[in-house]
Amino acid sequence: MILKDFGKLGWPVSAISMGCWNIGNQWGDVDDATAWATVRAAYEHGVTLFDTAESYGIPNGLSEMRLGTALAGIRHNVLIVSKIGNWGKRGGDGVPKTSVDMIRLCGHAILGRLRTDYLDVVLCHEGNIEDPTIYLEGFEALKAEGCIRTYGISTNSLDVLQRFNIHGTCRVVQVDYSLLNRAPEADFLPYCQEHGIGVMVRGPLAMGLLSGRYGRETQFEDSVRARWHQNPEQQAAFEAKVAKVEQFKSVVEPGAAMVTAALRFVMSHPAVSTVIPGSKSPEQAAMNASAGDRLLSADELQALTAAVG
């Protein structure tokens, strides 16, 4: 597993890490034993960072609870990233983020679910936030208490990132980036390079589409991707992505080879610190981790971009 610099933090991080949204039952049912085994398989194959959020899981927080149990005895060997901003929102009763104490409350609760004394990174989980003042002050309070080591935001908007970095204290950002979504290459990733912000890539497989296993007739039933079929506009957007994946198949075989190529594509960008594909099984975790053994050459990158368009 290649280790990359986590921005200017000075922390080495595995090029492929594990997103833990998938072990919380929102992407289909996963039992406790499978969730724990998936985390351990990722670790055994070189993964050193695990990403979760307070709201991940049915019920809320299940992803964190399962991750905390799975990391018993090895927590000191890994980095844990979690996020504050969406607790309870799916049920219509989200925790109000109206004061520093509310941010602190959420942070302390995360530590309890994860069975740890500290978080390495906490992220603001409101990607379109206009005024991040409460989060910035709350995160500084959690840092002063020793509850977190550093902080950042999960957003696809450069404007939002710049506002969050107004004091130069944003150390990590999480952004959607893949062969099907190369928008961050224009301005977002260069900004991160300029300011030494560690970049975590979410959605590197476009929620599974870049595995090549799905076609335009696919009907997703999990609670995350079912929305792709809710109206004609979303269905059309889904089918447009599938059409690009069909072009991808002209240069890479569907399945493991396509997953590996898609993950290596994003991890090869010099601004990217780590890529966080999700996993629901030990086999999937091992396959994802195996992509982290090398970067793509300039010729390989050009071939992939030419194929997808």
N, C-alpha and C positions, 0 to 999 in steps of 0.2 A: 504494500500500500504506500503510495506517494504521500508525503507530508508536505503541506503548503503553509505559508505564513498567514496567520489570521489578522490581516490588515497590519496596523502598526502596534498591535498588542504584544507581539513577541511570543505568541503561543503557536507552536506547531499543531496543525490539525489535519486529520485524515482527509484526503481529497474527496472521498466518498464517505458520507455520514449517513445517519438513519433518521428519516422523518417518522414520527410515532403517531401521527393522526390515524393511520390505518389500523393500529392495534386497539382502537377504542370503540369498535363496532359500527362506526358511521359508514364504513366502506364494505359492510357485510360483517356477519357475526364471526368473532374470533374468541375462542375460549381462553381462560387465564393461562393454562399451561402452554398453549401455542404462542401467546403473546410473549411470555417470559422466554421461551426457547428462541423466538425470533430475535429478541434483543441480544441474547447471549451469542447467537450465531453471528450476528453483525460484529460484536466485540471480538469474537474469536477469529474473524477474518480481517481484522485490522481497523475497524471503525472506532474512532475516538471521540465522536460527538453525537449526541442524541438530542433531537429537537421535538418539543411538544408545546402544549398551550393549556391554559386553565380551562378552556372551553372544549377541548378535544375529547370526544367520547360521549356515549350514551350509557349512563348519565354523564353530565358535565364532569370533567376531571378524571374519568376512567383511564385515559391514556397516561396521565401523570402517575396515577396510583399503580398501574401495572409496570410502568417504567421504573418507578422507585423500588418496587419489589425485585424486579429483575436485576437491578444493579447492586443489590446487596453484596457487600464484600469487595466490589470493584469500583465503587463510586469515585474513589480517589484517583483512579486511572483515566477518567473520562471527563469530558466537558458536557454540561447539561445546559440547554437553552430552553426557556419557556417564555410565554407571552401573557400579557395582561390587557384586557379590553373587551372581552366578549362573554364573561361568565353570566350565565342565565339568559342571554339574549334570545336563544332559540325558543324559550318558553314565554317570552314577552316580559320578563321581570329582571332585566340586566342590572347588575350592581352599578349604581351611579358613580361616575368618575368626577366628582365635584370637589374633592379636597385631597390634600396630600395624604391624610389618614386613610382615605378609601383606597388609594394606590398601595399604601403600606399594608392594609388589611388583605388585599389580594395577594401581595407578595408573600406575606407570612403564611397564608393558606396554601400557596403553591409549595412552600418548603415542607409543610406537613404532609401533603399528598405524595410528594416525592421522597419522603423519609430522609431528607438531607438538611444540613445546617446552612447551606448556602447554594445559590445559583451562580454559575459562571457568567451567564448572560441572561438578562431579561429584556424582552422587546415589547414596545407598544404595538398592540394588535389592531389599531384603528388606522388603516392605511390611507384614509382620506382626511385625517384630522386637520382642522384649520388652526387651532391654537393648542400647541402641545405643552403649555406651561405647567399644568398640573402633573403631567407625566414626568417632565424633566425634574420638577421639584420632588416629586414622590420617589423617583428612581435615585436621586441624590440622597434622599433620606434613607432609603434601603441600603445604599452603598455605605453610608456613614455608620449604619448599624451592623455592617458585616454580613448582610443577607445576600448581597449580590456583589460580583466582582466588577462588572461593567454593564453597559446597556446600549440599546439602539431601537430600531423600528422595523416593522415589516410593511413595506409599501412598494408600489410600482411607479409612484409619482416622484419625479425629481424635485418638484416644488415642495412637496411634503417633506422629503428628506432634507432639503436645504433649511426649511423652517425648524426641523427637529435638531439640526446640527448648528443652530444659531450661535451657540456658545463653544462650538468645536469639541463637544463632549460625546457625540454619537460615534461609537466605536464599531458597531456591527449593523448591517442592514440585510434584510431578507427580501428577495425580489424574484418574481416569476420570469424565467428565462429558459428558452429551449429552442430547438431547431424550428419549431412552429411559431415561436414568439421571440424574434431577435431585436425587438424595439429597444431593450436596454443598451444595446451596443452603441447607439448613437450618442447619447449624452449621459445616461445614468451611470454606466460602468466607468467611463472616463472620470466622472466626478469622484467616484469612490476611490479610484487610483490616486487622483490628485490629493485627496484628503486622508489617505491611509485607512479607509473604512473597510473592515473585513466584510466580504460579500458571501452570503449563504444563498444558494440557488434553490428555490422551490419550483415545483412543476417541471422538472427537467425532462420528464417523460410525457408531458401534457396530459396528466391524470391517466396514464396508461396507454394513450393512443399510439405513442411512439414505440410500443412493443410490436405493433403490426398485427395484433391479434383481433382487431375489431374492424367491422365494415359499416357502411352506411345503413345497413338494416339492423344493426345492433340496437337493442333497447336496454339501457342500463336501469337497474332497479334499486341500487344502493342510494342512500339518502343524499349523497354528494352529487353524483353524475346524472341522476334522474331528471334534474332540472334542464338538461340539454334537450329534452323532448317535450317540454311544457308548452311551447308555442312554435309557430312556423319559423320565426326569426332565429330562435335558439337552435332549432333542428337544422336550419340552413347553415348556421355557423359551424355546427358539429360536422355536417357533411363536407363542408369546405376543408376542414382540418383533415378529415379522412382522405380526401382527394390528394392532399399534400403527402400524407403518409404513403399512399399508393406510389407516388413518385419516389419516395425514399426507398421503397422496396426494389427499385430498379438497380440499386447499388449495394444494398445490404439485405440479407435474408431476415425475414420476420423471426421474432422470438429473441433468444439470448443475444445473438449477434447484433440485432437492431437496438436492443436495450443498451448493450455495451457501447455501441457507436454513439448513441444519443447522449449518454452520460459523459463519455469522453469529450464530446463536442463542447459541452458547456464548461467542464472542468479545465479545458485547455485554454480558456480565455485568461489572460494574465491578471485580470482584476478579481477573478473568482478565487475564494479561499476554499470553499467546500460546497458539495452538492448533496442535497438531502432527499433522495428518492424514498418513498414509503415502502414498507414491507409488511406482509401479512403472514409470512411463513418463514421458517429457517432457511428453506431452499432459496426463496426469493431474496432474503437478506444476503446470503452467500453470493448469489449471482450478481447482485448490485455491487457488492464490495469488490468483486473480481475485476470490475472495470477500472478500479483505482490504481492499477499497476503501471500505467504509462499515459502520457499525453499524446495527442494526435500531432502528426507532422503538418506542415503548411499545405502540402499536397493533399493529404487526407481531409483536412478542413475544407479546402477548396472543392474537393469532389462532393462532399456532403452538402455544402451550401448550394452548389450547382444543381444537385439532384432535387432538392426540396424547393428551390426557387425563392 
